[in-house]
């Protein structure tokens, strides 16, 4: 292979790596500056831009290798400046989707902001397609490097890049694109003066980026003030940092400090012994009544529940907190603010996801506490409705039951309107443990003054009359009315959540949404008091509708027009190829979303698990493409992949729970290795259909260059829709069903690639011509 041929691979890896780093960085950034569900918007917008780039390429008439390389160099030179500038402009405009109903200007700023976010991905998508046009005879190798770059981007973001600021991460992606451009233009006489200017500009960006603050939505508030105003006030904000999991700020208050997660999505108090917040006095009273000797605290945060357990006489308290930065703060610089509670020899602190911790231990506890691991702001924004929650599923309650002593109780606080679902989920678990009725084991209380607050206590043995009276009295002392019957409206009633459908915070079934729901979400609210509204569900459906319409205008209409340039036979192949790559885009993202969510439960470190599993899936798929020799017109070869891949996917998703349960208590290295071995066979096969399709396009020689661009465009458009559809299917049918649907899509796409009668006739005519 010549030096010129070798030169494309590093640049392709860097381009795709930068694409994924920027995509994940913007996802994390909008979760801070806006709300969680707008992170899904970033994924959709980035994939939309990535698909539009190849689409525009089809109109440029790039047909030769030299022309492709020429445009590729120009695109990569523009990308670094374009990426940084588009993000800076986006951060400067008043992008406020929740004010669409109250501020008419948002009907301009919201779509304009989406276009700004999509711009760098548009250029990067065009660059990716140009790589394949320039070297279409080596599509299987290029696809390997494409996926390897994406895997590298996921790993970099989960490790090296995670602690950078938003502007720092954007600058990092710009540096990667700049290096890719330099690699492709090395040796050119104009490179040196151009790169002196480029290097100086990038150095300035690297120095400037840490000092730039992102704009936080006015709908996010800390107390009565906008969150952005509070966090930028150095008189009150004494600490700021971030990880791949969350941004963490510490602000000073009159009674101590507060930990602010993601600019107001969640708040944790750091208080000394003399302070017991009103919302925790029910727990204080219940612990005083039950006097547990061993306590497990899920979501220990600033240690308030730990302190109350110790005050009630607990001899051992195990605290589990997911965010490592929170634990560093409460055991380090702010340990004194909470009276060094985690230094008490009776306390054991773990940095882990709570459910996973329990799966890896055999210890039993007199009390398991899960006290308001959410905030009013997060729930009101709909910010948790799309987030999986494995601590409040039927299987989780079964785990709690198994880890309670013979006199053990589990205590939960949630919004009052979630008590019915919480009760039903616990009841389903207790029933599977031999207790058909939960009522003898449970007592609930709700606040008449505060709709956001309610409590549920469930006991492994039936509660005695004395215990029931004591807990009821404890509830009443703090203003909670004992709920003998948990009554909720039809809209608040959901089926018990399960590990397969772990969306406990989902407010309303997607099939129950009405036009009134849509109007209520966007009527505008300065304080975002929308706790009663299915915000995330409405946003999800609106995004899907908007992207479907936009995709139809930008993808389908040009595709129909392009058909006129082909012969009737070629046109049929053109449509067949378009549907083929569209199905592949849907199926790949379906599998990606479902497998990552299911494996996160067993791996225990969500951000690192996400990075490693995604990287592994992409690398194995890349190896599959590298070892495949492309399209061959044998029916048996096409059928083998069409059948083997769906079977591998079904086997993988069914094997995850039984296999991972065997190693759930082992070290992270063992767990991640087992997970990678599980997904390897299906991922390996998932890398083959795309390159076979590219070879199929080349085999028929009908507009090869435009066909490659169309393949990437339609695959990208499908990925846009599938990132939303995967979540919607998971919420409605379950994560297993998402993989089963993906298996069906892969089967259908494999059948599309089987040679038709016209294909065989064309080969026969070609053979006759060659013989003559």
Beta strands, then each sheet from edge to edge (+ up, - down):
strand 1: 221-222
strand 2: 225-226
strand 3: 237-242
strand 4: 247-253
strand 5: 256-261
strand 6: 266-270
strand 7: 294-298
strand 8: 316-321
strand 9: 347-351
strand 10: 365-371
strand 11: 404-414
strand 12: 442-447
strand 13: 454-459
strand 14: 480-482
sheet 1: 1+ 2-
sheet 2: 3+ 4- 5+ 6-
sheet 3: 9+ 8+ 7+ 10+ 11+ 13- 12+ 14-
end
